[in-house]
Amino acid sequence: MIQPDRNRRLRIREMTLRIFLGGISLILTLSVCLAQSGGKKSGKKTPPDLSGTWTLDYSRSSLDPALKRQTLDYVLTIVHREPEIRITKKYKQSGSEKSEEIVYYTDGRAELTSRGGHPDPESITRWQGDKLVRRTTYGLDGVQTSPPLEVVRTEEWKLSLDGKNLTRTITNSGMVMSKVRYVFVRS
C-alpha cells in the first residue's frame, strides 16, 4: 500500500515537471517568434536623406522683404550620414560672400554651433516622423527677470515626397515671435 502511493506521487511530480518544462519551452518559442516579427514590424522608418545641393527659391519662400533684397545666390550643401547632418550655407549678402557650416546630431546629443566665432545656445535635434526638428532656447544674457525672458526657436526641415524640394520653417516664440519659410530646390 505504501508503494502505490509513492509511485503515484512520483508520476504526479513527473507530470508536473513535464507541464512546467513544456510551458517554458512554449514561452521561449513564442518570445523568439515575436522578437523576429517585431523587428520587421517595428514601424521605425528610415529618415529621408537630405544630402545634396539645394538652391533657394525666393518666389516660394516667405522671407522678410529686406532679407530677400539683400541675400542672393543662397545655396545649401548637405551631407547627411545619420546621426550627423552637416550643412554648409553659402550666399551673398550686401555685396559680400558669406559661408556658414552647421552640424546637427539627430541622436539627441547636445549641439554647439559657431557663427562668427560665437557659440550658439545648446540645441537638440530629433526626427519627428519624416520631419527634422531642431529646438533651441535663447535667454537674455545678464538680465534677471521673473519669469525669465526667452525665445524658443523651432526649426523644421521637410523633404517633399518627390525629393525635389526641401522646406525649412523657422518659428520663434516667446519674447520674440516670427515665422519664416525657406523653400529650396535640388540643384
Short mmCIF file of the C-alpha atoms (twelve columns), coordinates in Angstrom:
data_MODEL
# 
_entry.id   MODEL 
# 
loop_
_atom_site.group_PDB 
_atom_site.id 
_atom_site.type_symbol 
_atom_site.label_atom_id 
_atom_site.label_alt_id 
_atom_site.label_comp_id 
_atom_site.label_asym_id 
_atom_site.label_seq_id 
_atom_site.Cartn_x 
_atom_site.Cartn_y 
_atom_site.Cartn_z 
_atom_site.pdbx_PDB_model_num 
ATOM 1   C CA . MET A 1   0.000  0.000  0.000   1 
ATOM 2   C CA . ILE A 2   2.800  2.387  0.675   1 
ATOM 3   C CA . GLN A 3   4.425  1.621  -2.697  1 
ATOM 4   C CA . PRO A 4   1.445  2.545  -4.978  1 
ATOM 5   C CA . ASP A 5   1.015  5.852  -3.124  1 
ATOM 6   C CA . ARG A 6   4.711  6.681  -3.628  1 
ATOM 7   C CA . ASN A 7   4.550  5.739  -7.325  1 
ATOM 8   C CA . ARG A 8   1.522  7.920  -7.751  1 
ATOM 9   C CA . ARG A 9   3.315  10.914 -6.189  1 
ATOM 10  C CA . LEU A 10  6.329  10.316 -8.426  1 
ATOM 11  C CA . ARG A 11  4.100  10.225 -11.526 1 
ATOM 12  C CA . ILE A 12  2.366  13.448 -10.426 1 
ATOM 13  C CA . ARG A 13  5.761  15.144 -9.919  1 
ATOM 14  C CA . GLU A 14  6.981  13.864 -13.263 1 
ATOM 15  C CA . MET A 15  3.801  15.092 -14.981 1 
ATOM 16  C CA . THR A 16  4.027  18.471 -13.235 1 
ATOM 17  C CA . LEU A 17  7.673  18.809 -14.305 1 
ATOM 18  C CA . ARG A 18  6.792  17.945 -17.930 1 
ATOM 19  C CA . ILE A 19  3.971  20.505 -17.951 1 
ATOM 20  C CA . PHE A 20  6.274  23.117 -16.427 1 
ATOM 21  C CA . LEU A 21  9.094  22.443 -18.921 1 
ATOM 22  C CA . GLY A 22  6.620  22.345 -21.790 1 
ATOM 23  C CA . GLY A 23  5.243  25.730 -20.712 1 
ATOM 24  C CA . ILE A 24  8.723  27.234 -20.548 1 
ATOM 25  C CA . SER A 25  9.532  25.806 -23.974 1 
ATOM 26  C CA . LEU A 26  6.312  27.288 -25.379 1 
ATOM 27  C CA . ILE A 27  7.041  30.694 -23.821 1 
ATOM 28  C CA . LEU A 28  10.588 30.716 -25.218 1 
ATOM 29  C CA . THR A 29  9.360  29.717 -28.686 1 
ATOM 30  C CA . LEU A 30  6.705  32.442 -28.665 1 
ATOM 31  C CA . SER A 31  9.233  35.013 -27.435 1 
ATOM 32  C CA . VAL A 32  11.617 34.217 -30.289 1 
ATOM 33  C CA . CYS A 33  8.791  34.377 -32.848 1 
ATOM 34  C CA . LEU A 34  7.507  37.694 -31.505 1 
ATOM 35  C CA . ALA A 35  11.006 39.174 -31.405 1 
ATOM 36  C CA . GLN A 36  11.600 38.216 -35.030 1 
ATOM 37  C CA . SER A 37  8.261  39.536 -36.249 1 
ATOM 38  C CA . GLY A 38  8.609  42.652 -34.090 1 
ATOM 39  C CA . GLY A 39  11.874 43.540 -35.810 1 
ATOM 40  C CA . LYS A 40  10.108 43.528 -39.165 1 
ATOM 41  C CA . LYS A 41  7.074  45.477 -37.973 1 
ATOM 42  C CA . SER A 42  8.738  47.969 -35.635 1 
ATOM 43  C CA . GLY A 43  7.329  50.825 -37.685 1 
ATOM 44  C CA . LYS A 44  10.642 52.635 -37.496 1 
ATOM 45  C CA . LYS A 45  11.106 54.300 -40.845 1 
ATOM 46  C CA . THR A 46  14.429 55.328 -42.252 1 
ATOM 47  C CA . PRO A 47  14.589 59.119 -42.191 1 
ATOM 48  C CA . PRO A 48  14.686 60.866 -45.570 1 
ATOM 49  C CA . ASP A 49  18.158 61.577 -46.960 1 
ATOM 50  C CA . LEU A 50  18.652 65.339 -47.102 1 
ATOM 51  C CA . SER A 51  22.023 65.087 -48.889 1 
ATOM 52  C CA . GLY A 52  22.546 67.243 -51.942 1 
ATOM 53  C CA . THR A 53  22.951 70.758 -53.197 1 
ATOM 54  C CA . TRP A 54  19.919 72.978 -52.708 1 
ATOM 55  C CA . THR A 55  19.207 76.436 -54.173 1 
ATOM 56  C CA . LEU A 56  16.808 78.862 -52.501 1 
ATOM 57  C CA . ASP A 57  13.608 79.523 -54.458 1 
ATOM 58  C CA . TYR A 58  12.907 83.122 -53.466 1 
ATOM 59  C CA . SER A 59  9.447  83.181 -55.091 1 
ATOM 60  C CA . ARG A 60  8.155  80.292 -52.920 1 
ATOM 61  C CA . SER A 61  9.870  81.369 -49.702 1 
ATOM 62  C CA . SER A 62  8.308  83.692 -47.135 1 
ATOM 63  C CA . LEU A 63  11.201 85.856 -46.015 1 
ATOM 64  C CA . ASP A 64  11.464 89.384 -44.723 1 
ATOM 65  C CA . PRO A 65  11.463 91.636 -47.834 1 
ATOM 66  C CA . ALA A 66  14.696 93.349 -46.756 1 
ATOM 67  C CA . LEU A 67  16.377 89.958 -46.354 1 
ATOM 68  C CA . LYS A 68  15.171 88.903 -49.817 1 
ATOM 69  C CA . ARG A 69  16.700 92.040 -51.374 1 
ATOM 70  C CA . GLN A 70  19.999 91.709 -49.505 1 
ATOM 71  C CA . THR A 71  20.559 87.950 -49.785 1 
ATOM 72  C CA . LEU A 72  21.442 86.497 -53.180 1 
ATOM 73  C CA . ASP A 73  22.645 83.168 -54.561 1 
ATOM 74  C CA . TYR A 74  21.693 81.230 -51.415 1 
ATOM 75  C CA . VAL A 75  22.891 77.610 -51.735 1 
ATOM 76  C CA . LEU A 76  22.928 74.791 -49.185 1 
ATOM 77  C CA . THR A 77  25.177 71.764 -49.423 1 
ATOM 78  C CA . ILE A 78  24.049 68.978 -47.120 1 
ATOM 79  C CA . VAL A 79  25.966 65.823 -46.251 1 
ATOM 80  C CA . HIS A 80  23.587 63.539 -44.352 1 
ATOM 81  C CA . ARG A 81  25.014 60.460 -42.648 1 
ATOM 82  C CA . GLU A 82  22.823 59.542 -39.689 1 
ATOM 83  C CA . PRO A 83  23.068 60.659 -36.943 1 
ATOM 84  C CA . GLU A 84  25.127 63.584 -38.355 1 
ATOM 85  C CA . ILE A 85  23.820 66.203 -40.768 1 
ATOM 86  C CA . ARG A 86  26.432 68.676 -41.989 1 
ATOM 87  C CA . ILE A 87  25.017 71.809 -43.642 1 
ATOM 88  C CA . THR A 88  27.110 74.394 -45.468 1 
ATOM 89  C CA . LYS A 89  25.336 77.647 -46.334 1 
ATOM 90  C CA . LYS A 90  26.762 79.967 -48.974 1 
ATOM 91  C CA . TYR A 91  25.176 83.232 -50.069 1 
ATOM 92  C CA . LYS A 92  25.886 86.820 -50.978 1 
ATOM 93  C CA . GLN A 93  24.674 89.464 -48.577 1 
ATOM 94  C CA . SER A 94  25.071 93.205 -49.107 1 
ATOM 95  C CA . GLY A 95  27.714 92.567 -51.762 1 
ATOM 96  C CA . SER A 96  29.957 90.188 -49.789 1 
ATOM 97  C CA . GLU A 97  30.101 86.388 -49.850 1 
ATOM 98  C CA . LYS A 98  29.147 84.564 -46.649 1 
ATOM 99  C CA . SER A 99  29.645 80.964 -45.623 1 
ATOM 100 C CA . GLU A 100 28.475 79.054 -42.534 1 
ATOM 101 C CA . GLU A 101 28.759 75.438 -41.512 1 
ATOM 102 C CA . ILE A 102 26.395 73.822 -39.034 1 
ATOM 103 C CA . VAL A 103 26.367 70.246 -37.767 1 
ATOM 104 C CA . TYR A 104 23.165 68.709 -36.415 1 
ATOM 105 C CA . TYR A 105 23.076 65.423 -34.476 1 
ATOM 106 C CA . THR A 106 19.782 63.537 -34.636 1 
ATOM 107 C CA . ASP A 107 20.597 61.171 -31.794 1 
ATOM 108 C CA . GLY A 108 19.738 63.746 -29.122 1 
ATOM 109 C CA . ARG A 109 23.275 64.748 -28.305 1 
ATOM 110 C CA . ALA A 110 23.723 68.421 -27.482 1 
ATOM 111 C CA . GLU A 111 24.908 70.696 -30.255 1 
ATOM 112 C CA . LEU A 112 27.034 73.791 -30.162 1 
ATOM 113 C CA . THR A 113 27.498 75.518 -33.483 1 
ATOM 114 C CA . SER A 114 29.605 78.566 -34.170 1 
ATOM 115 C CA . ARG A 115 28.547 81.599 -36.136 1 
ATOM 116 C CA . GLY A 116 31.056 84.381 -36.334 1 
ATOM 117 C CA . GLY A 117 33.141 82.783 -33.593 1 
ATOM 118 C CA . HIS A 118 30.319 82.890 -31.003 1 
ATOM 119 C CA . PRO A 119 28.797 79.623 -29.771 1 
ATOM 120 C CA . ASP A 120 25.040 79.259 -30.105 1 
ATOM 121 C CA . PRO A 121 22.955 78.086 -27.170 1 
ATOM 122 C CA . GLU A 122 22.506 74.378 -26.704 1 
ATOM 123 C CA . SER A 123 20.140 72.850 -29.270 1 
ATOM 124 C CA . ILE A 124 18.527 69.445 -29.600 1 
ATOM 125 C CA . THR A 125 17.658 67.918 -32.975 1 
ATOM 126 C CA . ARG A 126 15.370 64.909 -33.448 1 
ATOM 127 C CA . TRP A 127 13.340 63.250 -36.173 1 
ATOM 128 C CA . GLN A 128 9.588  63.551 -35.713 1 
ATOM 129 C CA . GLY A 129 8.276  61.181 -38.351 1 
ATOM 130 C CA . ASP A 130 9.735  62.358 -41.653 1 
ATOM 131 C CA . LYS A 131 10.398 65.886 -40.352 1 
ATOM 132 C CA . LEU A 132 13.707 67.012 -38.827 1 
ATOM 133 C CA . VAL A 133 13.024 69.277 -35.823 1 
ATOM 134 C CA . ARG A 134 15.646 71.358 -34.024 1 
ATOM 135 C CA . ARG A 135 14.717 73.254 -30.866 1 
ATOM 136 C CA . THR A 136 16.825 75.989 -29.302 1 
ATOM 137 C CA . THR A 137 16.080 78.178 -26.289 1 
ATOM 138 C CA . TYR A 138 17.729 81.588 -26.086 1 
ATOM 139 C CA . GLY A 139 17.757 83.618 -22.883 1 
ATOM 140 C CA . LEU A 140 18.734 87.239 -22.375 1 
ATOM 141 C CA . ASP A 141 22.330 87.248 -21.154 1 
ATOM 142 C CA . GLY A 142 22.810 89.040 -17.859 1 
ATOM 143 C CA . VAL A 143 19.157 90.028 -17.461 1 
ATOM 144 C CA . GLN A 144 17.388 88.595 -14.421 1 
ATOM 145 C CA . THR A 145 13.616 88.611 -14.807 1 
ATOM 146 C CA . SER A 146 10.808 86.571 -13.403 1 
ATOM 147 C CA . PRO A 147 9.669  84.677 -15.372 1 
ATOM 148 C CA . PRO A 148 12.863 84.558 -17.441 1 
ATOM 149 C CA . LEU A 149 12.634 86.273 -20.825 1 
ATOM 150 C CA . GLU A 150 13.491 83.802 -23.529 1 
ATOM 151 C CA . VAL A 151 12.938 82.917 -27.150 1 
ATOM 152 C CA . VAL A 152 12.259 79.369 -28.289 1 
ATOM 153 C CA . ARG A 153 13.317 78.730 -31.880 1 
ATOM 154 C CA . THR A 154 11.866 75.692 -33.619 1 
ATOM 155 C CA . GLU A 155 13.398 74.815 -36.949 1 
ATOM 156 C CA . GLU A 156 11.675 72.191 -39.114 1 
ATOM 157 C CA . TRP A 157 13.137 70.613 -42.246 1 
ATOM 158 C CA . LYS A 158 10.833 68.631 -44.530 1 
ATOM 159 C CA . LEU A 159 11.658 66.929 -47.821 1 
ATOM 160 C CA . SER A 160 8.882  66.778 -50.431 1 
ATOM 161 C CA . LEU A 161 7.607  63.331 -51.438 1 
ATOM 162 C CA . ASP A 162 9.330  63.575 -54.828 1 
ATOM 163 C CA . GLY A 163 12.623 64.609 -53.153 1 
ATOM 164 C CA . LYS A 164 12.937 67.767 -55.267 1 
ATOM 165 C CA . ASN A 165 12.051 70.395 -52.642 1 
ATOM 166 C CA . LEU A 166 13.332 70.949 -49.127 1 
ATOM 167 C CA . THR A 167 11.373 73.320 -46.864 1 
ATOM 168 C CA . ARG A 168 12.942 74.881 -43.780 1 
ATOM 169 C CA . THR A 169 10.492 76.645 -41.465 1 
ATOM 170 C CA . ILE A 170 11.807 78.679 -38.528 1 
ATOM 171 C CA . THR A 171 9.346  79.720 -35.824 1 
ATOM 172 C CA . ASN A 172 10.355 81.949 -32.920 1 
ATOM 173 C CA . SER A 173 8.037  82.147 -29.924 1 
ATOM 174 C CA . GLY A 174 8.247  83.747 -26.519 1 
ATOM 175 C CA . MET A 175 9.671  87.227 -26.183 1 
ATOM 176 C CA . VAL A 176 10.192 87.488 -29.966 1 
ATOM 177 C CA . MET A 177 7.642  85.986 -32.326 1 
ATOM 178 C CA . SER A 178 8.236  85.366 -36.025 1 
ATOM 179 C CA . LYS A 179 7.943  82.748 -38.723 1 
ATOM 180 C CA . VAL A 180 9.916  82.401 -41.956 1 
ATOM 181 C CA . ARG A 181 9.907  79.707 -44.600 1 
ATOM 182 C CA . TYR A 182 12.749 78.839 -46.942 1 
ATOM 183 C CA . VAL A 183 11.950 76.610 -49.918 1 
ATOM 184 C CA . PHE A 184 14.979 75.038 -51.559 1 
ATOM 185 C CA . VAL A 185 15.073 73.223 -54.900 1 
ATOM 186 C CA . ARG A 186 17.504 70.369 -55.552 1 
ATOM 187 C CA . SER A 187 20.239 71.591 -57.912 1 
# 
